[in-house]
Amino acid sequence: MDFIRKNAIKFLEKAEESYRRNEYNFAVFFAEQSLQLFLKYHIGKKYGEFPKTHSLKTLFELTESKSLRSIYHENVDTVRELELSYVASRYMDVEYSQKAAWKCIELVKKVREVIESAP
């Protein structure tokens, strides 16, 4: 499962790099990919496998972690924005603001911190 964690970190790094370049659409896209992989890593570590879903809401629920569920509920709008970006950033003419991109990246960092501090 460690390869999933490594890929999650790489996507987060790409999100931050895109943010610094003012490429907010890519920053949000990469943040979504990173978040998805961090959650799948956490689930995989706990159960030995991870679900083949892209739904962040479902992944948060499957973690069965109070801390992660709390992050979800506190950031439900940002999570929804990230879920929409999974399709929108590929197939729609959508623009993300600097503030929206920053919120997405910060959310991923919070989730990573909780996951990496879990036993």
Residue frames relative to the residue before (quaternion, step in Angstrom):
aa qw qx qy qz dx dy dz
M 1.0000 0.0000 0.0000 0.0000 0.00 0.00 0.00
D 0.5229 0.6687 -0.4144 0.3281 3.57 1.17 -0.39
F 0.5785 0.5811 -0.3839 0.4245 3.62 1.13 -0.54
I 0.6142 0.5327 -0.3507 0.4648 3.61 1.10 -0.63
R 0.6370 0.5174 -0.3175 0.4751 3.59 0.97 -0.82
K 0.6538 0.5127 -0.3158 0.4582 3.59 0.91 -0.89
N 0.6659 0.4872 -0.3048 0.4758 3.58 0.95 -0.81
A 0.6069 0.5468 -0.3478 0.4602 3.58 1.06 -0.72
I 0.6546 0.5045 -0.3038 0.4740 3.58 0.97 -0.86
K 0.6501 0.5140 -0.3190 0.4598 3.59 0.94 -0.84
F 0.6483 0.4999 -0.3219 0.4755 3.60 0.96 -0.79
L 0.6311 0.5184 -0.3354 0.4697 3.60 1.01 -0.75
E 0.6404 0.5161 -0.3208 0.4697 3.59 0.97 -0.81
K 0.6474 0.5051 -0.3097 0.4794 3.59 1.02 -0.80
A 0.6143 0.5383 -0.3437 0.4634 3.60 1.05 -0.74
E 0.6803 0.4838 -0.2868 0.4701 3.58 0.89 -0.93
E 0.6323 0.5245 -0.3209 0.4713 3.57 1.02 -0.79
S 0.6589 0.4967 -0.3014 0.4778 3.60 0.93 -0.88
Y 0.6183 0.5422 -0.3377 0.4579 3.57 1.02 -0.78
R 0.6669 0.5040 -0.3003 0.4594 3.60 0.89 -0.93
R 0.6943 0.4531 -0.2599 0.4951 3.59 1.17 -0.61
N 0.4599 -0.6984 0.4207 0.3516 3.59 1.35 0.09
E 0.4584 0.6364 -0.4629 0.4130 3.56 1.17 0.65
Y 0.0868 -0.8766 0.4722 0.0322 3.52 0.59 1.24
N 0.5920 0.5620 -0.3770 0.4377 3.61 1.07 -0.60
F 0.6809 0.4628 -0.2854 0.4906 3.56 0.95 -0.87
A 0.5996 0.5642 -0.3599 0.4388 3.59 1.03 -0.71
V 0.6787 0.4719 -0.2863 0.4846 3.59 0.92 -0.91
F 0.6288 0.5393 -0.3311 0.4518 3.58 0.95 -0.85
F 0.7056 0.4515 -0.2674 0.4762 3.59 0.81 -1.00
A 0.6040 0.5457 -0.3565 0.4586 3.60 1.08 -0.65
E 0.6396 0.5225 -0.3238 0.4617 3.58 0.97 -0.84
Q 0.6586 0.5039 -0.3108 0.4645 3.57 0.89 -0.90
S 0.6480 0.5239 -0.3093 0.4583 3.56 0.98 -0.86
L 0.6636 0.5065 -0.3045 0.4587 3.57 0.87 -0.95
Q 0.6301 0.5377 -0.3292 0.4533 3.56 0.93 -0.90
L 0.7130 0.4604 -0.2629 0.4588 3.58 0.84 -0.96
F 0.6144 0.5259 -0.3631 0.4627 3.62 1.00 -0.67
L 0.6694 0.4881 -0.3051 0.4696 3.59 0.92 -0.86
K 0.6544 0.4983 -0.3148 0.4736 3.61 0.96 -0.81
Y 0.6061 0.5462 -0.3455 0.4635 3.57 1.07 -0.72
H 0.6658 0.5071 -0.2986 0.4587 3.57 0.88 -0.97
I 0.6653 0.4891 -0.2927 0.4821 3.58 0.92 -0.91
G 0.6665 0.5178 -0.2978 0.4461 3.59 0.91 -0.90
K 0.6335 0.5285 -0.3190 0.4664 3.53 1.05 -0.80
K 0.6993 0.4817 -0.2611 0.4591 3.55 1.01 -0.85
Y 0.8261 0.2548 -0.0885 0.4948 3.59 0.90 -0.95
G 0.5509 -0.6411 0.3865 0.3690 3.59 1.24 -0.09
E 0.7731 0.0858 -0.0835 0.6229 3.57 1.29 -0.12
F 0.2812 -0.7592 0.5609 0.1727 3.54 -1.23 0.33
P 0.5622 -0.6283 0.4200 0.3358 3.58 -1.12 0.61
K 0.4232 -0.6993 0.5259 0.2354 3.54 -1.21 0.59
T 0.4227 0.6813 -0.4801 0.3558 3.56 0.89 0.97
H 0.3349 -0.7226 0.5652 0.2151 3.54 -1.24 0.46
S 0.4887 0.6810 -0.4182 0.3499 3.58 1.29 -0.08
L 0.3606 -0.7465 0.5194 0.2070 3.56 -0.53 1.17
K 0.6047 0.5578 -0.3531 0.4455 3.57 1.02 -0.77
T 0.6677 0.4932 -0.2914 0.4754 3.58 0.88 -0.95
L 0.6621 0.5088 -0.3118 0.4533 3.57 0.91 -0.88
F 0.6240 0.5187 -0.3439 0.4725 3.61 0.96 -0.78
E 0.6637 0.5102 -0.3070 0.4527 3.59 0.91 -0.91
L 0.6881 0.5057 -0.2823 0.4373 3.58 0.93 -0.89
T 0.5492 0.6133 -0.4103 0.3923 3.60 1.16 -0.34
E 0.1821 -0.8097 0.5246 0.1897 3.58 1.16 -0.67
S 0.4732 0.6498 -0.4413 0.3989 3.56 1.16 0.71
K 0.4431 -0.6963 0.4982 0.2658 3.56 -0.76 1.04
S 0.6476 0.5289 -0.3201 0.4455 3.59 0.95 -0.84
L 0.6970 0.4592 -0.2791 0.4748 3.58 0.87 -0.91
R 0.6342 0.5132 -0.3347 0.4716 3.59 1.02 -0.71
S 0.6186 0.5363 -0.3334 0.4675 3.56 1.08 -0.71
I 0.6281 0.5150 -0.3260 0.4837 3.58 0.99 -0.83
Y 0.6295 0.5357 -0.3338 0.4532 3.58 0.95 -0.85
H 0.7152 0.4632 -0.2685 0.4492 3.59 0.73 -1.05
E 0.6595 0.5012 -0.3050 0.4700 3.59 1.08 -0.67
N 0.7855 0.2810 -0.1159 0.5390 3.58 1.20 -0.57
V 0.1772 0.8430 -0.4974 0.1030 3.57 1.17 0.52
D 0.6476 0.5194 -0.3335 0.4468 3.62 0.96 -0.73
T 0.6572 0.4915 -0.3060 0.4826 3.58 0.99 -0.80
V 0.6260 0.5244 -0.3361 0.4692 3.58 1.02 -0.76
R 0.6464 0.5091 -0.3209 0.4691 3.59 0.94 -0.82
E 0.6281 0.5295 -0.3274 0.4667 3.57 1.02 -0.81
L 0.6550 0.5030 -0.3042 0.4748 3.56 0.99 -0.84
E 0.6404 0.5198 -0.3281 0.4604 3.59 0.96 -0.83
L 0.6597 0.4999 -0.3050 0.4710 3.58 0.95 -0.84
S 0.6333 0.5572 -0.3354 0.4195 3.57 1.02 -0.75
Y 0.5169 0.6499 -0.4134 0.3735 3.58 1.17 -0.51
V 0.7474 0.3161 -0.1743 0.5578 3.58 1.04 -0.82
A 0.6737 0.5477 -0.3084 0.3887 3.57 0.80 -1.03
S 0.6799 0.5028 -0.3129 0.4325 3.60 0.86 -0.85
R 0.6757 0.4777 -0.2909 0.4802 3.58 1.20 -0.42
Y 0.8563 0.2321 -0.0359 0.4600 3.52 0.76 -1.08
M 0.7328 0.3764 -0.2315 0.5175 3.60 1.21 -0.09
D 0.4680 -0.6402 0.5300 0.3004 3.51 -1.27 0.46
V 0.2131 0.7834 -0.5406 0.2205 3.56 0.22 1.32
E 0.1878 -0.7658 0.6074 0.0961 3.53 -1.13 0.74
Y 0.1828 -0.7634 0.6103 0.1066 3.55 -0.98 0.86
S 0.4409 -0.6974 0.5031 0.2570 3.55 -1.01 0.82
Q 0.6692 -0.4704 0.3906 0.4224 3.52 -1.33 0.25
K 0.6615 0.5175 -0.2990 0.4530 3.57 0.94 -0.93
A 0.6573 0.5044 -0.3135 0.4640 3.60 0.91 -0.88
A 0.6549 0.5113 -0.3115 0.4611 3.58 0.92 -0.88
W 0.6480 0.5218 -0.3145 0.4571 3.58 0.97 -0.87
K 0.6438 0.5225 -0.3174 0.4601 3.59 0.95 -0.88
C 0.6499 0.5182 -0.3159 0.4576 3.58 0.98 -0.82
I 0.6657 0.4942 -0.3006 0.4715 3.57 0.90 -0.91
E 0.6593 0.5098 -0.3104 0.4572 3.59 0.92 -0.86
L 0.6116 0.5438 -0.3413 0.4624 3.58 1.07 -0.71
V 0.6519 0.5070 -0.3140 0.4684 3.57 0.91 -0.90
K 0.6466 0.5237 -0.3220 0.4516 3.58 0.96 -0.82
K 0.6284 0.5275 -0.3324 0.4651 3.60 1.02 -0.77
V 0.6637 0.5023 -0.2966 0.4682 3.55 0.91 -0.98
R 0.6373 0.5280 -0.3293 0.4545 3.57 0.92 -0.87
E 0.6498 0.5337 -0.3150 0.4401 3.57 0.90 -0.93
V 0.6652 0.4919 -0.2995 0.4752 3.59 0.93 -0.90
I 0.6779 0.4996 -0.2925 0.4531 3.57 0.88 -0.94
E 0.7242 0.4439 -0.2657 0.4559 3.57 0.84 -0.90
S 0.6669 0.4606 -0.3170 0.4926 3.59 1.20 -0.27
A 0.5121 0.6393 -0.4195 0.3912 3.61 1.27 -0.11
P 0.5470 -0.6280 0.4453 0.3290 3.57 -1.10 0.69
